[in-house]
Amino acid sequence: MSEATPSSSSHYGGSDKLICTACGTEFDQPADEPLSCCDICDDPRQFVPPTGQSWTSHSALVKTHHNTFTLIDRDVSLISIVTEPKFGIGQRCILISSFYGNILWDCITLLDEATVDFIKSRGGLAGIVISHPHYYSRHLAWAKAFGCPVYISSEDAHWTKQPDPLSYRRLIDERTFNIEILPDVRALKLGGHFPGSLVLSYDHHLFVADTLVTVPSALYSKGRPPGTTSFAFMWSIPNMIPLPPKVLFQMWMRVRDVQARVTHGAFVGQEVRDTDGGGPMMKRILESMKIQVRASGWTVEESVQAEKESGRGWDVPEILGEEWP
């Protein structure tokens, strides 16, 4: 669609701070005073590259990188924003233009003048919703640039690395699992990857980030037999540590009522559609959960016992059963 012209004239967020090159998180630390480690990358859900911990700053980043803007499925209401060349984890954020205002789903580190101008030309932002701590990046700089709130889960707020004196953050508390961001946009807290991991629902679109991991098998489904998988459910994606069945039960009960026809993963090209021959989208999510639960060695009997012990009211026969309910 377009490319932003690199700019080094603004940091959008104050003086230059330290940024981890592996995850793109900005710390409340002067750029010329590197820390010994990034605790986000040292957590088992992420990793420090083989070359070791390294740091940069936003002023350095804008000299070598730029953001690109691409329509998703030629839909002017959905635009992927990605930094090129790849920086950090390489995720995209998505600009969602709903009837009631614009929402940014997830966040990236680079915020230059051209990106601010691009988004403001489309009406600015009514809010930012971030799925989990790996994508917190420079969210306060984005919030300040657009004068909007940032929604994150309270369970994960301790992973933020910048103070918030102007109170841009809106914490979704641990008792809230479904919250209206705008009248046509809702955030659902599924947990799993992180205790507060979110997905976002808008007009039959489900934005899943890493909460539901889009797998290669999802991207081609035409004419394929039943029983193929579309999603994985991971505590750590790069270190390949799956979530246990109990957590999948919780996730399903919180997402089951969504009427999604397409999911949007964390990276460009990770669109999964129920028109591709793979069956209804929510059926594909449930079938993927069943595959992972069975591969974990759980039986219906073991799962029913876990349900009784938890008292959470999971519908165990549904998630392990053979038939789509």
N, C-alpha and C positions, 0 to 999 in steps of 0.2 A: 504493500500500500504506500508506505513512505519510510524514509529514514530521517532521523533527527541529526542536525548538524552539531558536532561536538562543541562544547563550550566549557571554559574553565573559569568563568567570571562569577559563578555563584555556587555555594555549597548547599543552599536550601536547608538550613538547620543550624547555622552558627559557625563557630570556628571549626577548622578541620579536626576530625577525630580519627581514631584508629579503627580500621576495617579489616576483618579477617578475610584473606583471599580465598579460603576454602569454602566458607559458608556465606560470606557477604554481610555478616552482622557488624554493625557499628557499635563501638564501645564508648563509654564516657571516659575517654582517655586521650590525651593529646597524641596526635599522629606521630610525633617524633619521640614518643616514650612507649615503645612496644612492650607488651606483656609477655610473660614466659609461655602462656598457652591461651587457647580459646576454649572455655569450658563447654561451649556448645559442641565443638568438634571432638573434645575429649570424652563426651558422653557416648556410651556404646551404640546409640542410634545414628551417630555420624562418624566421621573419621578424620584424622590428620593425614594429609597426603604423604607418600613415601619420601618426598623431598623435605618434609618437615613443616613446622608452623611458619607462616609468613604473613606479612601485613602490608596494607596500603592505606591510602586516604582518598577521599572523594575528589579532591583537586587533582590528584594523579590519575584517577580513574577516568575523568571526563576528557583527559588528553588523549587517551588511547581507545576509548569505547564510545558507542552510541546506542540509542534505542531504536528499534524498528517496530512498526505498527502494521498488523495484518488482520484483515477481516477473517472471521471464522465462518466457514461455509457461506461466504458471500453475504453474511448477515450484518448489516450496518450497525446493529445494536450490540454486537459482540466483537471486540478487538483485542487480539493478543499483543502484549507489549513485552519485548524481549531485548536483552542487552547483547550486542555483538561487538567483537567476538565474545564467546562465552565467558561469563565471569561467575565465580563462586559455584553454586550448585547448578545454575543454568536454568532455573525455573522461569516460567512466564508469570506475569500478572495479567488479568483480564478486565478490560473496561466494559462494564455492562450498562447499557443505556436503557433503563426502564421508563415506563410512563411517568413515574413519580420522581425520577432523578437518576443520576449516575452513581454506580457503586464500583469501586475497585476491589476485585477479588484477588487476594494475596498481594505480595509486594516484592519489589526488587530494589537493589541497592542504588543503582544509578538514577539520579533525578536531575537532569540538566534543563536549561532554559527552553530548549525546543520541545522537550516532553511536557513541561508545564504549559507552554503555549498550545500544544496540540490538545491537551485535555481541556484546558480552559475554553478553547474554541468550540468544544462540544458541550459546554455548559458546566465545567468543573466537576467536583465530586460532592455528593451528599454524604458519603461515608466510605470507609475502607474496612473490609472484613478479612482477617488473616487466619488461615486454616490452622497453623501450628508454629512453634518457635523457630523452626529451620528457615522460615520465610519472614521473620520479623524485620530483618535487614535494617533499613533506615526509615521505619514507618512514621516516626515522629517528624522527620523532615518532610515527608509527603503530607502528613496531616497539617503541618504549619503552612506549607505552600498553598494548600487548597482550603484551609480553614474548616476542616471537617473532622468528625470523630473517627477513631479507630476501634473496631470491635475485636477483642480477643477473649479467650476463656480465662476466668480467674484462676483455674487450676494450674495454668501454665504461665501466669504473669511473672513468676519469679525468674523466668528465663529472659525477661527484658533487660537490656544493658544500658539504657539511658533513663535518667530521671524525667518525670513528666510534670513540670511545674505549672503548665497551662491546662492540665487535665484533658488532654485530647483522648486518652484511652477510656473506653467504655468496657468494663469487665462484665462478661456474661457469667453470672455466679454459678456455683456448682449444683444448684437445684434447678437450673433452667436448661432444658434440652432442645427447645424450639422457640426461637425469638424472631419477631418481625423487625427487619431492618428498614424496609419500606413496605407499603401496602402490598406490593407484588414481589417482594424479595424476602426470603426467610433463611436464617442460619440454623442448622441443626447440629447439635453436639453429639457426635457418635462415640467419641473417645477412641481408644485403641492405640494408634501410633503414639499419641500423647494422651494423657487423661482428658484434656479438653479439645481434642482434634475436632475440627468443624468441617461440614460440607455446606454448600449454599444452593438453595432451590429458587429458580426463576423461570416461569413460563415453560414448563416441561423440560428445562435444562437442569442438570445436577452437576455442580462444580465440585469435584472430589479431591483435587490436589493429591496428597499422599495418604489421605484417610482411607480411600479405596485405591489401591495401586493398579493402574491400567497395565495389563500384561500384554506381551506381543501376540498371544493367541486371540486377543480381543479384536485386533485390527483387521482381520480377514475372517469372515464367518459365512460367506455365501456358500450354500450347499453343504455345509459341514454337518456331521452327524450330531445327535444330542449328546450332551455330556462334556462338551468343550468348555474351557474356563475363560473368563473375561477379566477377572480381578483377583488380586491377592490382598491379604490383610496382614500387614507386617508391623512388628514393633520396631525393627530396624530394617530399612530397605537395603542400604549398601552392605551391611554386614549379615544380611539374609537371616534374620531372626523372626520367625512368624509369631503371630498372636495366637493365644490359646483359644480353644472352642468356647469357653465361657464368655470371653470378650466378644466373640462374633455374635453370640446370642443377643447380647446387649445392643450391639450395633444394628442388628437387623430390626429389633423391636423399635428402635428410634427412627429408622429410615423407611420402614415398610409401607407407610401411607403416602409416600411421595409418588407423584404421577410423572415420572421422568421418561423421556423418549430418547435423550442423548446425554452422555456424560462427557465432561471435559477434565482431562487429567492435568498433571502439573506442568507438562512440557508440550511444545508445539507439535501438532499432529496426533495428539492423544484424545481424539474424539471417537466415542463408541456410540453407534446409533442403532436403534431397534428396527430400522428399515434395511439393515444390511443382511438380513436373512438369519440372524442369530436369535430371533425371538424377542418378546417384550423385554424392555430394559430391566425392569424390576425383577423379572424372572431370571435374567442373566446374573444379576447381583446375588440373588438367593442361591442359584445353582452353583456359583463360584464359592459361596460360603459353605455349601454342602460338601463340595469337593475337598476344601481345605479341612473341614471338620473330620471327614472320613479318613483323609490322609493322615490325620493326627492320631488315628486309631481309636477314636471314641465310638461307642455304640449307643443306641437309643437308651438302653437301660442305664448306662453310666451317666448320660446326659440328663435323664429324668431325675436321677439321684442328685445331681449337681443343682438342678432346678429347685428341688425340695429343700436342699441345704441353704440355698441362697435366699429363697423367699421373694425373688424378684419377678416371678410370674412369666418367665420365658416360655415361649411356645416351642418346646423342644421337638415334638413330633413334626411340626411344620418345617423346621430348619433341617431336620435329618430325613424327613419323609421323601418318598419317591415322586409324589405328585405335586404339581404347582397348585397352591390353594385357590 
